[in-house]
Amino acid sequence: QVQLVESGGGLVQAGGSLRLSCAASGRTFSNYAMGWFRQAPGKEREFVTTISWRGGNIYYADSVKGRFTISRDNAKRTVYLQMNSLKPGDTAVYHCAADRSAYGLGSALRANFGLWGQGTQVTVSS
């Protein structure tokens, strides 16, 4: 069964850091662009960052640019999200997602992602 499993969330003070991981199983992970999205209570799920299948193309939402870093290790079938200088506004459930199509360059559009993890909670206290 194909699945994505996130880990690494938790409670952190403003200014702190967390590293999220998303482990993939059941498919050829290295052929697919990946993305991170987040959803705060009462809000729509929003784009955070995306990385192409080879890792050469990366895009960030303006709200996290300069603070968050996405990376992937295809040998470990894992994508990471390093989050630094966290703010209370970053509080959300963070989901990783895999592109519907192989060999993509990444996307900010939710509809382009066909496989989602269950999410991991990130809470930033002020």
Backbone as CSV, one residue per row, in Angstrom:
resi,resn,N_x,N_y,N_z,CA_x,CA_y,CA_z,C_x,C_y,C_z
1,GLN,0.846,-1.192,0.000,0.000,0.000,0.000,0.885,1.247,0.000
2,VAL,0.572,2.184,-0.882,1.351,3.400,-0.976,0.944,4.334,0.147
3,GLN,1.943,4.884,0.842,1.605,5.836,1.885,2.761,6.772,2.183
4,LEU,2.391,7.905,2.774,3.353,8.902,3.254,3.123,9.080,4.744
5,VAL,4.188,9.093,5.521,4.070,9.227,6.963,4.976,10.351,7.442
6,GLU,4.339,11.383,8.010,5.101,12.519,8.531,5.474,12.293,9.993
7,SER,6.551,12.934,10.399,6.965,12.903,11.797,7.788,14.156,12.089
8,GLY,8.012,14.408,13.377,8.878,15.519,13.765,8.171,16.744,14.292
9,GLY,6.843,16.739,14.262,6.123,17.884,14.785,6.213,17.958,16.303
10,GLY,5.712,19.062,16.846,5.738,19.222,18.291,5.468,20.653,18.701
11,LEU,5.744,20.931,19.966,5.551,22.256,20.538,6.916,22.930,20.680
12,VAL,7.013,24.156,20.190,8.277,24.880,20.248,7.980,26.360,20.514
13,GLN,8.904,27.026,21.153,8.746,28.463,21.391,9.082,29.251,20.134
14,ALA,8.515,30.427,20.029,8.821,31.308,18.909,10.329,31.523,18.818
15,GLY,10.828,31.468,17.593,12.252,31.583,17.363,12.972,30.255,17.305
16,GLY,12.285,29.203,17.696,12.882,27.874,17.709,12.843,27.199,16.354
17,SER,13.288,25.948,16.348,13.384,25.170,15.106,12.769,23.789,15.280
18,LEU,12.315,23.258,14.167,11.857,21.873,14.085,12.249,21.327,12.724
19,ARG,12.416,20.014,12.671,12.678,19.349,11.394,11.628,18.270,11.200
20,LEU,10.835,18.440,10.162,9.827,17.447,9.822,10.391,16.466,8.808
21,SER,9.930,15.238,8.902,10.299,14.197,7.939,9.036,13.601,7.355
22,CYS,9.156,13.149,6.130,8.049,12.462,5.449,8.632,11.242,4.758
23,ALA,8.286,10.075,5.266,8.800,8.828,4.726,7.778,8.214,3.781
24,ALA,8.246,7.800,2.614,7.371,7.234,1.589,7.594,5.734,1.477
25,SER,6.529,5.035,1.173,6.639,3.604,0.950,5.694,3.201,-0.166
26,GLY,6.021,2.124,-0.832,5.093,1.538,-1.778,5.106,2.108,-3.179
27,ARG,6.011,3.029,-3.475,6.084,3.546,-4.839,7.515,4.001,-5.105
28,THR,7.787,4.334,-6.355,9.121,4.801,-6.719,9.235,6.262,-6.323
29,PHE,9.601,6.484,-5.088,9.640,7.821,-4.503,10.472,8.787,-5.335
30,SER,11.601,8.344,-5.816,12.554,9.258,-6.452,12.024,9.853,-7.750
31,ASN,10.963,9.303,-8.318,10.441,9.809,-9.593,9.418,10.928,-9.435
32,TYR,9.094,11.289,-8.193,7.980,12.196,-7.967,8.402,13.461,-7.237
33,ALA,7.891,14.590,-7.742,8.014,15.832,-6.987,7.217,15.714,-5.700
34,MET,7.671,16.430,-4.684,7.025,16.379,-3.375,6.707,17.791,-2.907
35,GLY,5.775,17.881,-1.993,5.418,19.187,-1.453,5.056,19.107,0.015
36,TRP,5.128,20.245,0.670,4.628,20.397,2.037,3.530,21.467,2.009
37,PHE,2.439,21.154,2.667,1.328,22.074,2.833,1.002,22.119,4.323
38,ARG,0.274,23.140,4.719,-0.118,23.233,6.127,-1.538,23.753,6.231
39,GLN,-2.180,23.371,7.331,-3.560,23.798,7.557,-3.731,24.194,9.008
40,ALA,-4.039,25.464,9.213,-4.325,25.975,10.548,-5.821,25.835,10.815
41,PRO,-6.223,25.802,12.078,-7.646,25.668,12.409,-8.486,26.746,11.747
42,GLY,-9.549,26.317,11.077,-10.459,27.262,10.447,-9.971,27.871,9.154
43,LYS,-8.834,27.393,8.653,-8.267,27.953,7.427,-8.105,26.881,6.365
44,GLU,-7.955,27.338,5.122,-7.707,26.427,4.016,-6.289,25.856,4.119
45,ARG,-6.119,24.680,3.552,-4.775,24.103,3.464,-3.977,24.954,2.485
46,GLU,-2.787,25.359,2.889,-2.005,26.273,2.064,-0.638,25.693,1.727
47,PHE,-0.136,26.121,0.602,1.171,25.706,0.113,2.282,26.254,0.999
48,VAL,3.281,25.410,1.253,4.468,25.831,1.995,5.698,25.797,1.092
49,THR,5.961,24.618,0.498,7.150,24.470,-0.329,7.043,23.209,-1.170
50,THR,7.810,23.162,-2.245,7.804,22.003,-3.118,9.205,21.779,-3.679
51,ILE,9.496,20.520,-4.023,10.804,20.162,-4.572,10.588,19.207,-5.737
52,SER,11.331,19.404,-6.804,11.199,18.574,-7.995,11.727,17.166,-7.738
53,TRP,11.471,16.269,-8.693,11.819,14.870,-8.486,13.316,14.660,-8.333
54,ARG,14.106,15.511,-8.987,15.560,15.401,-8.841,16.109,16.313,-7.755
55,GLY,15.260,17.206,-7.270,15.704,18.108,-6.211,16.287,19.418,-6.691
56,GLY,16.345,19.627,-8.001,16.983,20.820,-8.528,16.092,22.052,-8.562
57,ASN,14.786,21.852,-8.487,13.833,22.974,-8.488,13.108,23.007,-7.152
58,ILE,13.161,24.130,-6.502,12.537,24.317,-5.199,11.813,25.659,-5.181
59,TYR,10.621,25.664,-4.605,9.841,26.892,-4.478,9.299,26.984,-3.053
60,TYR,9.200,28.201,-2.570,8.682,28.437,-1.230,7.563,29.473,-1.269
61,ALA,6.631,29.341,-0.357,5.671,30.407,-0.118,6.425,31.610,0.459
62,ASP,5.955,32.795,0.131,6.631,34.002,0.623,6.701,34.037,2.151
63,SER,5.699,33.472,2.785,5.616,33.528,4.243,6.706,32.725,4.943
64,VAL,7.322,31.782,4.231,8.348,30.939,4.871,9.721,31.095,4.229
65,LYS,9.791,31.860,3.162,11.056,32.022,2.437,12.130,32.586,3.366
66,GLY,13.286,31.963,3.339,14.387,32.397,4.193,14.397,31.762,5.566
67,ARG,13.307,31.077,5.926,13.220,30.425,7.246,13.110,28.909,7.129
68,PHE,12.444,28.426,6.090,12.218,27.001,5.900,13.084,26.491,4.748
69,THR,13.484,25.224,4.860,14.275,24.589,3.814,13.752,23.187,3.556
70,ILE,13.429,22.904,2.303,12.996,21.561,1.919,14.193,20.825,1.317
71,SER,14.241,19.532,1.559,15.283,18.705,0.953,14.741,17.292,0.819
72,ARG,15.445,16.476,0.051,15.011,15.086,-0.113,16.223,14.184,-0.184
73,ASP,16.016,12.976,0.313,17.025,11.935,0.245,16.354,10.753,-0.428
74,ASN,16.585,10.603,-1.715,15.885,9.560,-2.461,16.306,8.160,-2.023
75,ALA,17.519,8.012,-1.561,17.968,6.699,-1.091,17.178,6.277,0.159
76,LYS,16.805,7.254,0.972,16.035,6.969,2.181,14.535,7.135,1.949
77,ARG,14.145,7.517,0.740,12.731,7.697,0.412,12.072,8.694,1.361
78,THR,12.767,9.762,1.647,12.307,10.716,2.648,12.495,12.144,2.151
79,VAL,11.508,12.979,2.454,11.625,14.414,2.225,11.576,15.114,3.578
80,TYR,12.352,16.187,3.709,12.484,16.884,4.973,12.016,18.327,4.847
81,LEU,11.610,18.875,5.974,11.307,20.296,6.049,11.979,20.841,7.309
82,GLN,13.061,21.584,7.115,13.744,22.240,8.214,13.102,23.599,8.426
83,MET,12.602,23.827,9.629,11.894,25.069,9.936,12.647,25.813,11.029
84,ASN,13.133,26.989,10.690,13.860,27.830,11.636,13.092,29.127,11.886
85,SER,13.474,29.821,12.936,12.845,31.115,13.277,11.323,31.010,13.261
86,LEU,10.825,29.980,13.900,9.380,29.728,13.880,8.601,30.838,14.569
87,LYS,7.412,31.084,14.037,6.524,32.118,14.546,5.193,31.481,14.960
88,PRO,4.447,32.130,15.833,3.129,31.577,16.185,2.246,31.367,14.965
89,GLY,2.396,32.187,13.953,1.620,32.043,12.726,1.942,30.797,11.929
90,ASP,3.027,30.115,12.287,3.370,28.856,11.621,2.623,27.663,12.224
91,THR,1.884,27.895,13.286,1.127,26.820,13.930,0.108,26.236,12.967
92,ALA,0.187,24.933,12.755,-0.698,24.256,11.799,-0.393,22.770,11.826
93,VAL,-1.254,22.012,11.142,-0.928,20.623,10.815,-0.211,20.643,9.475
94,TYR,0.961,20.033,9.435,1.788,20.016,8.231,1.639,18.660,7.540
95,HIS,1.334,18.742,6.251,1.134,17.539,5.436,2.172,17.491,4.322
96,CYS,2.735,16.336,4.081,3.525,16.178,2.867,2.638,15.535,1.805
97,ALA,3.042,15.719,0.551,2.245,15.223,-0.557,3.151,14.876,-1.723
98,ALA,2.705,13.905,-2.518,3.444,13.476,-3.699,2.675,13.845,-4.958
99,ASP,3.411,14.279,-5.955,2.828,14.666,-7.240,2.034,13.526,-7.849
100,ARG,0.986,13.851,-8.578,0.201,12.839,-9.281,0.998,12.206,-10.421
101,SER,1.873,13.003,-11.042,2.604,12.534,-12.218,4.103,12.462,-11.909
102,ALA,4.762,11.537,-12.579,6.200,11.371,-12.386,6.990,12.467,-13.104
103,TYR,8.187,12.691,-12.624,9.171,13.575,-13.260,8.749,15.037,-13.288
104,GLY,7.970,15.432,-12.272,7.512,16.813,-12.212,8.531,17.747,-11.583
105,LEU,8.297,19.052,-11.803,9.200,20.074,-11.272,8.712,20.648,-9.951
106,GLY,7.572,20.138,-9.475,7.002,20.668,-8.250,5.898,21.653,-8.560
107,SER,5.047,21.898,-7.570,3.893,22.771,-7.792,3.404,23.339,-6.474
108,ALA,2.751,24.500,-6.573,2.109,25.096,-5.403,0.620,24.767,-5.352
109,LEU,0.143,24.009,-6.332,-1.284,23.712,-6.425,-1.619,22.385,-5.753
110,ARG,-2.547,22.428,-4.828,-2.957,21.205,-4.134,-3.452,20.145,-5.100
111,ALA,-4.155,20.573,-6.138,-4.768,19.624,-7.065,-3.737,18.797,-7.822
112,ASN,-2.498,19.246,-7.870,-1.458,18.505,-8.579,-0.890,17.356,-7.758
113,PHE,-1.285,17.281,-6.505,-0.749,16.244,-5.618,-1.827,15.203,-5.351
114,GLY,-1.467,13.945,-5.573,-2.470,12.890,-5.480,-2.343,11.996,-4.268
115,LEU,-1.248,12.127,-3.536,-1.037,11.274,-2.369,-0.628,12.159,-1.202
116,TRP,-1.334,12.000,-0.076,-1.123,12.873,1.077,-0.843,12.054,2.322
117,GLY,-0.001,12.613,3.193,0.188,12.028,4.506,-0.890,12.505,5.466
118,GLN,-0.912,11.904,6.650,-1.956,12.222,7.630,-1.674,13.527,8.359
119,GLY,-0.445,14.002,8.291,-0.102,15.276,8.899,0.562,15.147,10.248
120,THR,1.314,16.177,10.612,1.952,16.251,11.927,1.741,17.661,12.473
121,GLN,1.374,17.734,13.738,1.026,19.020,14.345,2.290,19.794,14.740
122,VAL,2.320,21.060,14.338,3.374,21.982,14.764,2.700,23.128,15.513
123,THR,3.117,23.337,16.744,2.562,24.408,17.558,3.695,25.316,18.031
124,VAL,3.579,26.601,17.721,4.602,27.567,18.100,4.007,28.522,19.135
125,SER,4.580,28.527,20.304,4.074,29.391,21.379,4.820,30.726,21.383
126,SER,4.115,31.754,21.804,4.727,33.100,21.813,5.421,33.392,23.132
